[in-house]
Amino acid sequence: MSLATIRSAAAMLVPWGRQFAGAGAWRLYVVGGAVRSLLGGTPLGPEDEVDMTTDARPEVVRRVLTGWADTVWTQGERFGTVGCRHGRRTVEITTHRAEVYVEGSRRPEVTYGGDLLADLTRRDFTIGAMAFEVPASAAAAETTELIDPFGGREDLERGRLRTPRSAELSFSEDPLRILRAGRFVATLGLTAEPDLEAAMRRLRDRLAIVSAERCARELSLLLVAESPGAGADLLARTGVLAEIVPELAASEPDAAAGVALLDSVAPEEPLRLAALLWTVPDVAAAAGRLRFPGAVARRAGRIAAAARSLLDAASAPSGDAAIRRWAADAGDVSPASAQLAAAVAPDDAGVAAFVDRWERLRSRERPSALPPLSGSEVMAHLGIDAGPDVGAALRHLEELRIAGGPLDGDEARRRLSEWWERSRKRRADR
């Protein structure tokens, strides 16, 4: 890991350092994920967002930026953060601080300080407790050094996850870090140190004081990682997953079954959520209780339901009509549901055959397609007004398509006319 990318980034940020130094000798530091990315060799782009910390208080930060930055926003000022855009870059600047959850409160108390070391000491993990000073001149940028008091750089190189202080103290102050540990294991390929894992297990009940929305956000970031399995497994074996998803605890002995599925399906949030909650009877309800967005929760529920339907359909001999019916019922979640079903039953020949035939049918005829005629076209062809007959006609066309495959417009009209004549005759005979 080289300092070259850090020094290059420091040179790009000189205008920020100059502005703060000139306004009162305030010091400014880059912290967080940007430092990790730079150490990994990823250069700072001209539009990349950057997190900074400073010894200036929030009201001072606002004054320093006003008139210099193109835009300043202060929604987070009461928590110590002022955001701004200068040129093409967006930056959030936070006063050196610590956040502590008071017993029984879902909102952390924020305290400010003027010391970078104290700020870094109170950060979540050593890999996030690194910084470099934003220089006030190009010459200073050439000698920029990494500030790494807790060995975060070495931890990154060795693939280990540690906290700057004792893990128990860190997690007690901010229980959300327990979930974040799982995310970093998933996204950065790290291994949690034994004391960190033990602290997760002991303090998992502290997550009860963190809002469900914040927990859902961390879980979401884990789920969309390229390989979330290791992080989710850490949460499962420490009891954290069952703590925040009690429905999984109720589904013992298969509570961790969904964790094993995660790496086998695509990194799409609803699909991964459906996989994680696979053993829960009502996936949509559980996801909603976890405060995932409504659209995500509902889609996850549909994916799980369609996957279960596929497993049922594949357990008996089935022709193309059965596959078309499944696809029609599944609709736009059929690809995700097929993936999930294949992951659940990787050695089931019936499931493999069903998915293979569905994929071949899909390439030929889009088996979840809509009927060949719209409601207005049905009304025009039959000379009828809107009403129950239109719905019945569309359902008949759908049944024809499921039974025999796609119909073109002319064939659909011919078959519709035949059906309509039969329907009228039956009514006349009553």
C-alpha positions as CSV (number, residue, x, y, z in Angstrom):
1,M,0.0,0.0,0.0
2,S,1.6,3.2,-1.2
3,L,1.3,6.8,-0.1
4,A,1.4,8.0,-3.7
5,T,-2.4,8.1,-4.1
6,I,-2.8,9.9,-0.7
7,R,-0.4,12.6,-1.7
8,S,-2.0,13.0,-5.1
9,A,-5.4,13.4,-3.4
10,A,-3.9,15.8,-0.9
11,A,-2.8,18.0,-3.8
12,M,-6.3,18.0,-5.2
13,L,-7.7,19.2,-1.9
14,V,-5.3,22.1,-1.3
15,P,-8.0,24.7,-1.9
16,W,-10.0,23.3,1.1
17,G,-6.9,23.3,3.4
18,R,-6.0,26.8,2.3
19,Q,-9.5,28.1,3.0
20,F,-9.6,26.7,6.5
21,A,-6.0,27.6,7.4
22,G,-6.6,31.2,6.2
23,A,-9.9,31.5,8.1
24,G,-8.3,31.0,11.5
25,A,-5.6,28.3,11.3
26,W,-8.2,25.6,11.5
27,R,-6.9,22.1,10.6
28,L,-8.7,19.8,8.3
29,Y,-8.3,16.0,7.8
30,V,-9.6,13.4,5.4
31,V,-11.0,10.4,7.2
32,G,-13.1,7.3,6.5
33,G,-13.6,5.2,3.5
34,A,-11.7,7.6,1.2
35,V,-8.5,6.9,3.1
36,R,-9.0,3.1,2.8
37,S,-9.6,3.4,-0.9
38,L,-6.6,5.6,-1.5
39,L,-4.4,3.2,0.4
40,G,-5.7,0.5,-1.8
41,G,-4.5,2.4,-4.8
42,T,-7.8,3.9,-6.0
43,P,-7.1,7.5,-7.0
44,L,-9.5,10.3,-5.9
45,G,-11.7,11.3,-8.8
46,P,-12.7,14.9,-9.4
47,E,-16.3,14.3,-8.3
48,D,-15.7,11.7,-5.5
49,E,-17.3,12.7,-2.2
50,V,-15.0,13.1,0.7
51,D,-15.5,13.0,4.5
52,M,-13.4,15.4,6.5
53,T,-13.0,16.2,10.2
54,T,-11.8,19.4,11.8
55,D,-11.1,21.1,15.1
56,A,-13.4,24.0,14.1
57,R,-16.9,23.9,15.7
58,P,-19.9,23.4,13.3
59,E,-20.9,27.1,13.4
60,V,-17.3,28.1,12.4
61,V,-17.3,25.5,9.6
62,R,-20.5,27.0,8.2
63,R,-19.0,30.5,8.3
64,V,-15.8,29.4,6.7
65,L,-17.7,27.7,3.8
66,T,-20.3,30.4,3.2
67,G,-19.4,32.5,0.3
68,W,-16.6,30.2,-0.7
69,A,-18.5,27.0,-1.4
70,D,-21.0,26.9,-4.2
71,T,-23.6,25.3,-1.9
72,V,-23.7,24.8,1.9
73,W,-26.2,22.6,3.7
74,T,-26.6,22.5,7.4
75,Q,-29.2,19.9,8.1
76,G,-26.6,17.9,10.1
77,E,-25.1,20.9,11.9
78,R,-26.7,20.0,15.2
79,F,-24.9,16.6,15.0
80,G,-21.6,18.4,14.1
81,T,-21.7,17.9,10.3
82,V,-21.8,20.6,7.6
83,G,-22.0,19.6,4.0
84,C,-21.0,21.6,0.9
85,R,-20.2,21.5,-2.8
86,H,-17.3,23.4,-4.2
87,G,-16.8,23.0,-7.9
88,R,-17.5,19.4,-8.8
89,R,-16.8,17.9,-5.4
90,T,-19.1,17.3,-2.4
91,V,-17.6,17.2,1.0
92,E,-19.0,16.6,4.5
93,I,-17.0,18.2,7.3
94,T,-17.6,17.0,10.9
95,T,-16.2,18.6,14.0
96,H,-14.0,16.2,16.0
97,R,-16.5,14.3,18.1
98,A,-17.7,11.2,19.8
99,E,-21.2,9.7,19.8
100,V,-22.5,7.8,22.8
101,Y,-25.9,6.1,23.2
102,V,-27.4,6.9,26.5
103,E,-29.3,4.1,28.2
104,G,-32.8,3.9,26.8
105,S,-32.2,6.4,24.0
106,R,-32.3,5.7,20.3
107,R,-30.5,9.0,19.5
108,P,-26.8,9.2,20.2
109,E,-25.5,12.1,22.3
110,V,-22.8,14.1,20.4
111,T,-19.8,15.7,22.2
112,Y,-17.2,17.9,20.4
113,G,-13.5,18.1,20.9
114,G,-10.4,19.7,19.4
115,D,-8.1,16.7,19.2
116,L,-7.8,14.5,16.2
117,L,-6.4,11.6,18.2
118,A,-9.4,11.5,20.5
119,D,-11.7,11.6,17.5
120,L,-9.9,8.7,15.8
121,T,-9.8,6.8,19.1
122,R,-13.6,6.8,19.2
123,R,-14.1,5.6,15.7
124,D,-15.6,2.2,14.9
125,F,-12.6,0.2,13.7
126,T,-8.9,0.6,13.2
127,I,-9.4,0.6,9.4
128,G,-11.6,3.7,9.8
129,A,-9.4,5.4,12.4
130,M,-6.9,6.6,9.8
131,A,-6.5,10.2,8.4
132,F,-4.3,12.6,6.5
133,E,-4.2,16.3,6.9
134,V,-5.5,18.5,4.1
135,P,-2.6,20.7,3.1
136,A,-2.8,24.4,2.6
137,S,-0.1,24.4,-0.2
138,A,1.1,22.2,-3.0
139,A,4.5,21.9,-1.4
140,A,2.9,20.5,1.8
141,A,0.9,18.0,-0.2
142,E,4.2,16.4,-1.4
143,T,5.1,15.4,2.2
144,T,1.6,14.4,3.4
145,E,1.8,11.4,5.7
146,L,-0.8,8.9,6.8
147,I,-2.0,9.4,10.4
148,D,-2.5,5.8,11.7
149,P,-2.3,5.6,15.5
150,F,-3.9,2.2,15.8
151,G,-2.4,0.2,12.9
152,G,-5.3,0.3,10.5
153,R,-3.1,0.1,7.5
154,E,-1.5,-3.1,8.8
155,D,-4.9,-4.5,9.6
156,L,-6.1,-3.9,6.1
157,E,-3.0,-5.7,4.7
158,R,-3.5,-8.6,7.0
159,G,-7.2,-8.8,6.6
160,R,-8.3,-8.4,10.2
161,L,-11.0,-6.3,11.8
162,R,-10.2,-4.7,15.1
163,T,-11.4,-1.7,17.2
164,P,-9.1,1.1,18.3
165,R,-10.1,0.5,21.9
166,S,-11.7,-2.6,23.5
167,A,-14.4,-3.9,21.3
168,E,-16.8,-4.1,24.3
169,L,-16.4,-0.4,25.0
170,S,-16.7,0.5,21.3
171,F,-19.9,-1.5,20.8
172,S,-21.4,-0.3,24.1
173,E,-20.9,3.3,23.0
174,D,-22.4,2.7,19.5
175,P,-24.2,-0.7,19.2
176,L,-24.7,-0.1,15.4
177,R,-21.0,-1.0,15.1
178,I,-22.0,-4.6,15.8
179,L,-23.8,-4.7,12.5
180,R,-21.2,-2.7,10.7
181,A,-18.6,-5.4,11.7
182,G,-20.6,-7.8,9.5
183,R,-20.7,-5.4,6.7
184,F,-16.9,-4.8,6.7
185,V,-16.2,-8.5,6.9
186,A,-18.4,-8.9,3.8
187,T,-17.2,-5.9,1.8
188,L,-13.5,-5.8,2.6
189,G,-12.9,-9.5,3.0
190,L,-11.7,-9.1,6.6
191,T,-11.8,-11.6,9.5
192,A,-13.1,-10.4,12.9
193,E,-10.6,-10.7,15.8
194,P,-11.7,-13.1,18.5
195,D,-12.3,-10.4,21.1
196,L,-14.4,-8.4,18.6
197,E,-16.5,-11.5,17.9
198,A,-17.0,-12.2,21.6
199,A,-18.1,-8.6,22.2
200,M,-20.6,-8.9,19.4
201,R,-22.1,-11.9,21.1
202,R,-22.1,-10.4,24.6
203,L,-23.6,-7.0,23.5
204,R,-26.0,-7.9,20.8
205,D,-29.0,-7.0,22.9
206,R,-27.8,-3.4,22.9
207,L,-29.0,-3.2,19.3
208,A,-32.5,-2.8,20.8
209,I,-31.7,0.9,21.4
210,V,-30.7,1.6,17.8
211,S,-33.6,2.6,15.4
212,A,-34.8,-0.1,13.0
213,E,-34.1,2.2,10.1
214,R,-30.4,2.4,10.9
215,C,-30.2,-1.3,11.4
216,A,-31.9,-1.9,8.0
217,R,-29.5,0.5,6.3
218,E,-26.5,-1.5,7.6
219,L,-28.1,-4.8,6.7
220,S,-28.9,-3.5,3.2
221,L,-25.2,-2.5,2.7
222,L,-24.1,-5.9,3.7
223,L,-26.7,-7.7,1.5
224,V,-25.6,-5.9,-1.7
225,A,-21.9,-6.7,-1.2
226,E,-20.3,-8.8,-3.8
227,S,-19.9,-11.7,-1.4
228,P,-22.0,-11.1,1.7
229,G,-21.9,-14.7,3.1
230,A,-19.0,-14.3,5.4
231,G,-20.4,-11.1,7.0
232,A,-23.8,-12.6,7.4
233,D,-22.3,-15.8,8.9
234,L,-20.5,-13.6,11.5
235,L,-23.8,-12.0,12.4
236,A,-25.5,-15.4,12.6
237,R,-23.0,-17.3,14.7
238,T,-22.8,-14.4,17.2
239,G,-26.6,-14.3,17.6
240,V,-26.8,-10.8,16.2
241,L,-28.9,-11.9,13.2
242,A,-31.5,-13.6,15.4
243,E,-31.5,-10.5,17.7
244,I,-32.6,-8.1,14.9
245,V,-34.6,-10.7,13.0
246,P,-36.5,-12.7,15.7
247,E,-38.4,-14.5,13.0
248,L,-35.2,-16.3,12.2
249,A,-34.8,-17.4,15.7
250,A,-38.3,-18.8,15.6
251,S,-37.4,-20.8,12.5
252,E,-34.8,-23.0,14.2
253,P,-33.1,-25.3,13.4
254,D,-32.8,-23.8,10.0
255,A,-32.2,-20.2,11.1
256,A,-28.9,-19.9,9.2
257,A,-30.2,-21.6,6.1
258,G,-30.7,-18.2,4.4
259,V,-27.1,-17.1,5.1
260,A,-25.8,-20.0,3.1
261,L,-27.8,-18.9,0.1
262,L,-26.5,-15.3,-0.1
263,D,-23.4,-15.9,-2.2
264,S,-25.4,-18.0,-4.7
265,V,-27.7,-15.3,-5.9
266,A,-27.1,-12.0,-7.6
267,P,-26.4,-8.8,-5.6
268,E,-29.9,-7.4,-5.8
269,E,-31.3,-6.2,-2.5
270,P,-34.8,-7.7,-2.7
271,L,-33.4,-11.1,-4.0
272,R,-30.7,-11.2,-1.3
273,L,-33.3,-10.2,1.4
274,A,-35.6,-13.0,0.2
275,A,-32.6,-15.4,0.5
276,L,-31.7,-14.3,4.0
277,L,-35.3,-14.6,5.2
278,W,-35.9,-17.8,3.3
279,T,-37.0,-19.8,6.4
280,V,-39.4,-17.1,7.5
281,P,-43.0,-17.9,6.4
282,D,-44.0,-14.2,5.6
283,V,-40.9,-12.6,4.1
284,A,-42.6,-9.3,3.2
285,A,-43.9,-8.8,6.7
286,A,-40.5,-9.6,8.3
287,A,-38.8,-7.2,5.9
288,G,-41.3,-4.5,6.6
289,R,-40.9,-4.9,10.3
290,L,-37.2,-4.5,9.8
291,R,-38.0,-1.1,8.1
292,F,-36.8,-2.0,4.7
293,P,-38.4,0.3,2.1
294,G,-41.9,-0.9,1.3
295,A,-41.1,-1.7,-2.4
296,V,-38.1,-3.7,-1.4
297,A,-40.0,-5.7,1.3
298,R,-42.9,-6.4,-1.1
299,R,-40.6,-7.5,-3.9
300,A,-38.6,-9.8,-1.6
301,G,-41.9,-11.4,-0.5
302,R,-43.0,-12.0,-4.1
303,I,-39.6,-13.5,-5.0
304,A,-39.7,-15.9,-2.0
305,A,-43.3,-16.9,-2.8
306,A,-42.6,-17.5,-6.5
307,A,-39.5,-19.5,-5.6
308,R,-41.5,-21.7,-3.2
309,S,-44.1,-22.2,-6.0
310,L,-41.4,-23.2,-8.4
311,L,-40.1,-25.8,-5.9
312,D,-43.6,-27.2,-5.6
313,A,-44.2,-27.3,-9.3
314,A,-40.9,-29.0,-10.0
315,S,-41.6,-31.8,-7.6
316,A,-44.0,-33.3,-10.1
317,P,-43.7,-33.9,-13.9
318,S,-44.6,-30.7,-15.6
319,G,-45.0,-29.6,-19.2
320,D,-44.6,-26.2,-20.9
321,A,-48.1,-25.2,-19.7
322,A,-47.1,-25.6,-16.1
323,I,-43.9,-23.5,-16.6
324,R,-45.9,-20.8,-18.4
325,R,-48.4,-20.7,-15.6
326,W,-45.6,-20.4,-13.0
327,A,-44.0,-17.6,-15.0
328,A,-47.3,-15.8,-15.5
329,D,-48.0,-15.9,-11.7
330,A,-44.4,-14.8,-10.9
331,G,-44.4,-12.0,-13.4
332,D,-41.3,-9.7,-13.3
333,V,-39.7,-11.5,-10.3
334,S,-39.5,-14.8,-12.2
335,P,-35.7,-14.5,-13.0
336,A,-34.9,-13.7,-9.4
337,S,-37.2,-16.5,-8.1
338,A,-35.7,-19.0,-10.4
339,Q,-32.2,-18.1,-9.1
340,L,-33.4,-18.4,-5.5
341,A,-35.1,-21.8,-6.1
342,A,-31.9,-23.1,-7.8
343,A,-29.8,-21.9,-4.9
344,V,-32.2,-23.6,-2.3
345,A,-32.1,-26.9,-4.2
346,P,-28.8,-27.1,-6.1
347,D,-28.8,-30.9,-6.3
348,D,-32.5,-31.3,-7.2
349,A,-32.7,-32.6,-10.8
350,G,-36.4,-31.6,-11.0
351,V,-35.7,-28.0,-10.1
352,A,-32.7,-27.9,-12.5
353,A,-34.9,-29.2,-15.3
354,F,-37.7,-26.8,-14.6
355,V,-35.4,-23.8,-14.5
356,D,-33.7,-25.0,-17.7
357,R,-37.0,-25.4,-19.6
358,W,-38.2,-22.0,-18.3
359,E,-35.0,-20.4,-19.6
360,R,-35.4,-22.0,-23.0
361,L,-39.1,-21.0,-23.1
362,R,-38.3,-17.5,-22.1
363,S,-35.8,-17.1,-24.9
364,R,-38.4,-18.2,-27.4
365,E,-41.7,-16.8,-26.2
366,R,-41.4,-14.7,-23.0
367,P,-43.7,-17.0,-20.9
368,S,-44.6,-14.2,-18.5
369,A,-45.8,-11.9,-21.3
370,L,-49.1,-10.1,-21.2
371,P,-52.1,-11.3,-23.3
372,P,-51.8,-10.5,-27.1
373,L,-54.8,-8.1,-27.0
374,S,-55.4,-5.2,-24.6
375,G,-58.7,-4.5,-22.9
376,S,-59.6,-1.8,-25.4
377,E,-58.8,-4.1,-28.3
378,V,-61.0,-6.8,-26.9
379,M,-63.9,-4.3,-26.5
380,A,-63.5,-3.1,-30.1
381,H,-63.3,-6.6,-31.5
382,L,-66.3,-7.9,-29.6
383,G,-68.3,-4.7,-29.8
384,I,-68.8,-4.6,-26.0
385,D,-68.5,-2.0,-23.3
386,A,-66.2,-2.1,-20.3
387,G,-67.4,-4.6,-17.7
388,P,-66.9,-8.2,-16.5
389,D,-66.9,-9.7,-20.0
390,V,-63.7,-7.8,-20.8
391,G,-61.9,-9.4,-17.8
392,A,-63.3,-12.8,-18.7
393,A,-62.1,-12.4,-22.3
394,L,-58.6,-11.4,-21.2
395,R,-58.4,-14.4,-18.8
396,H,-59.5,-16.7,-21.6
397,L,-56.7,-15.4,-23.8
398,E,-54.2,-15.9,-21.0
399,E,-55.3,-19.5,-20.5
400,L,-54.9,-20.1,-24.3
401,R,-51.4,-18.7,-24.2
402,I,-50.5,-20.7,-21.1
403,A,-51.8,-23.9,-22.7
404,G,-50.4,-23.5,-26.2
405,G,-47.9,-20.7,-26.3
406,P,-47.9,-17.2,-27.7
407,L,-50.8,-16.1,-30.0
408,D,-50.5,-13.4,-32.6
409,G,-53.1,-10.8,-32.9
410,D,-55.1,-12.4,-35.7
411,E,-55.1,-15.8,-34.0
412,A,-56.1,-14.2,-30.7
413,R,-59.1,-12.4,-32.4
414,R,-60.2,-15.7,-34.1
415,R,-60.1,-17.7,-30.9
416,L,-61.7,-14.8,-29.0
417,S,-64.6,-14.7,-31.5
418,E,-65.1,-18.5,-31.0
419,W,-65.1,-18.1,-27.2
420,W,-67.5,-15.2,-27.4
421,E,-70.0,-17.1,-29.5
422,R,-69.9,-20.0,-27.1
423,S,-70.4,-17.7,-24.2
424,R,-73.4,-16.0,-25.8
425,K,-74.9,-19.3,-26.7
426,R,-74.6,-20.6,-23.1
427,R,-76.3,-17.5,-21.9
428,A,-79.1,-17.8,-24.4
429,D,-79.7,-21.5,-23.3
430,R,-80.1,-20.6,-19.7
